């Protein structure tokens, strides 16, 4: 879990998908684009109502 200050700075909310980029200078965390979501192909569960239900899991 990311601290609230970090989530606010990144503009992410609980349930958002994050991408981690690691290189010699450190780790960069950013909100993943919807296309980067491994499960995005399962669009029958990708509605707003589903996101709201799943965010607390």
Secondary structure, DSSP 8 states (H G I E B T S, - for coil): ---HHHHHHHT--TT--EEEEEETTEEEEEE--GGG-TTTT-GGG-SHHHHHHHTT-
